[in-house]
Amino acid sequence: MKLYIYDHCPFCVKARMIFGLKNIPVELIVMMNDDEQTPVRLIGQKMAPILMKADGSCMPESLDIVHYIDESDRSPLLTGAVNPAIGDWLRRVNGYINKLLIPRVAEAPFAEFATPQARQYFINKKQATYGDFAELKQHAPGLIKNISDDLRKLDDLIVKPNAVNGELSLDDIHLFPLLRSLSLVAGVEYPSRVADYRDNMAKQTQVNLLSSVAA
């Protein structure tokens, strides 16, 4: 199987997680960010991730891929109950976090930005959505304080470092990608349980953190 992704993309991380958790081999193919032709050829529109199955058919949508792979061997891993408090926490944080993350993503050495044209394509698209990156960066200190405060609230919700609710569930699929993205931001303060959970999930899912290129 092949999984077409962007390395920075949290939705792509969701799809990558289930392969790592189940130790199922998959070929990762990083598309250039300005490559519209490949996803359109595969599924008719520009989006990621895209799973190409063994029979050559293609499946978009991260959660559809997660469910398909999790149930493919009839031994699903994501059997735990979800905690509404995790969903509430994610909704609150997702209301502002991209204003902190996106300008940093645009400057980071991701493979999908290997050409100047691919990087500029991303910048143009995201500035149209979120506003001028230079202006967003001026608000970064306040946003870093906000997320550090919210991470302290998350710390109280983490039951175990290998599963946020004690047993692997969709909450893990939604939570870890955000924490992985946050590892791109220098200066964020992580309480111990959040840090342990993030680091452990990176190992379990075989998805690298971004701390080495944090800015």
C-alpha positions in Angstrom: 0.0 0.0 0.0 1.0 3.6 -0.6 0.0 6.6 1.5 0.3 10.0 -0.3 0.9 12.7 2.3 2.2 16.1 3.3 4.6 15.8 6.2 3.2 18.9 8.0 -0.4 17.9 7.6 -2.1 16.8 10.9 -4.8 14.9 8.9 -2.0 12.9 7.2 -0.5 12.2 10.6 -3.9 10.7 11.6 -3.6 8.2 8.8 0.1 7.5 9.4 -0.7 6.7 13.1 -2.7 3.6 12.5 -0.1 2.0 10.4 2.5 2.6 13.1 0.3 1.5 15.9 -0.5 -1.8 14.1 3.0 -2.1 12.6 1.6 -2.4 9.1 4.1 -1.5 6.4 3.1 1.3 4.1 5.1 3.3 1.5 4.9 7.0 2.3 4.9 9.3 -0.7 5.3 13.0 0.0 3.6 15.1 -2.7 4.9 18.6 -3.6 2.5 21.1 -2.1 1.8 22.7 -5.5 1.3 19.3 -7.2 -2.4 19.4 -8.1 -2.1 16.8 -10.8 -1.3 13.8 -8.7 -4.2 14.0 -6.2 -6.6 15.0 -8.9 -5.5 11.9 -10.9 -6.0 9.6 -7.9 -9.2 10.9 -6.4 -10.5 13.8 -8.5 -9.5 16.7 -6.2 -6.5 18.1 -4.4 -6.4 16.8 -0.9 -4.3 14.6 1.4 -3.9 11.9 2.7 -4.7 9.4 0.0 -4.4 5.7 0.5 -3.6 3.6 -2.5 -4.7 0.0 -1.6 -3.0 -3.1 -2.8 -5.5 -3.4 -5.7 -4.7 0.1 -6.9 -7.9 1.7 -5.8 -7.6 5.0 -3.8 -9.3 6.2 -0.6 -9.2 9.8 0.7 -10.3 11.1 4.1 -8.0 10.5 7.1 -10.6 8.9 9.4 -11.9 6.6 6.6 -8.3 5.4 6.2 -7.9 4.9 9.9 -11.1 2.8 10.2 -10.2 0.8 7.1 -6.7 -0.1 8.3 -7.8 -0.6 11.9 -10.5 -3.1 10.9 -8.5 -4.8 8.0 -7.2 -7.6 10.2 -10.4 -7.9 12.3 -8.5 -7.0 15.4 -9.2 -3.3 15.9 -7.0 -1.3 18.3 -9.1 1.8 18.7 -11.7 0.2 20.9 -11.6 2.7 23.8 -14.4 5.1 24.7 -13.9 8.8 23.9 -13.9 11.5 26.5 -16.1 14.5 25.7 -13.6 16.7 27.6 -10.9 15.9 25.1 -13.2 16.9 22.3 -14.0 20.1 24.1 -10.3 20.8 24.6 -9.4 20.2 21.0 -12.3 22.5 19.8 -11.1 25.3 22.0 -7.4 25.0 20.9 -8.3 24.6 17.3 -10.0 27.9 17.4 -6.7 29.7 17.5 -3.7 27.4 17.1 -3.3 27.6 13.3 -2.4 31.3 13.7 0.6 30.2 15.6 1.4 27.1 13.6 0.9 28.0 10.0 3.6 30.7 9.7 6.1 28.3 11.2 5.1 25.5 8.9 5.6 27.8 5.9 9.3 28.3 6.9 10.1 24.7 8.0 12.1 22.2 5.9 9.3 19.9 5.0 9.8 17.7 1.9 6.6 19.1 0.3 8.3 22.5 0.1 11.4 21.2 -1.6 11.0 23.8 -4.4 10.4 27.5 -4.0 7.3 27.2 -6.1 5.8 24.6 -3.8 6.5 26.7 -0.7 5.1 29.9 -2.3 2.0 27.9 -3.2 1.4 27.1 0.4 2.1 30.6 1.6 -0.3 32.2 -0.9 -3.1 29.8 0.0 -2.7 30.1 3.8 -2.2 33.9 3.9 -5.5 34.2 2.0 -7.1 32.2 4.8 -5.3 33.3 8.0 -3.8 36.7 7.1 -0.3 38.1 6.7 2.3 35.9 8.3 4.4 38.8 9.5 1.4 40.2 11.4 0.5 36.8 12.8 4.0 36.4 14.1 3.6 39.5 16.2 0.9 37.7 18.1 3.0 34.6 18.7 4.0 35.3 22.3 0.4 35.6 23.4 -0.6 32.5 21.5 2.3 30.6 23.1 1.1 31.6 26.5 -2.5 30.6 25.6 -1.4 27.1 24.4 0.9 26.6 27.4 -2.1 27.4 29.7 -4.3 25.1 27.8 -1.7 22.3 27.9 -1.9 22.5 31.7 -5.6 21.8 31.5 -5.0 18.9 29.2 -2.5 17.5 31.7 -5.3 16.7 34.1 -7.2 14.7 31.4 -4.4 12.3 30.4 -4.9 8.9 32.0 -1.9 7.0 30.6 1.1 7.9 28.4 0.2 5.2 25.9 -3.5 6.2 25.5 -5.0 9.5 26.6 -8.1 7.8 28.1 -6.3 4.6 29.3 -7.2 2.6 26.2 -6.5 3.6 22.6 -9.4 5.4 21.0 -10.2 8.0 18.3 -9.3 10.7 20.9 -5.6 9.6 20.4 -6.0 9.9 16.7 -7.3 13.5 17.1 -5.0 14.6 19.9 -1.5 13.4 19.0 -1.4 15.2 15.5 -1.9 18.5 17.2 0.8 17.9 19.8 3.1 16.8 17.0 2.4 20.0 15.1 3.1 22.0 18.3 6.5 20.5 18.6 7.5 22.8 15.7 7.0 25.8 18.1 9.8 26.8 20.4 8.9 28.1 23.8 5.8 26.1 24.5 5.7 24.8 28.1 4.7 21.1 28.4 3.5 19.7 31.7 5.0 16.3 32.5 2.0 14.1 31.5 1.5 15.9 28.2 5.2 15.6 27.4 5.2 11.9 28.3 2.1 11.2 26.3 3.4 13.1 23.2 6.8 11.4 23.3 5.3 7.9 23.9 2.7 8.3 21.1 5.5 9.4 18.7 7.3 6.1 19.4 4.1 4.0 19.3 2.9 5.5 16.0 6.4 5.7 14.4 5.6 9.4 13.5 8.6 11.7 14.2 8.2 14.9 16.3 9.4 18.2 14.8 11.4 19.4 17.8 14.7 19.3 15.8 13.4 22.1 13.5 11.4 24.1 16.1 11.4 27.8 15.7 
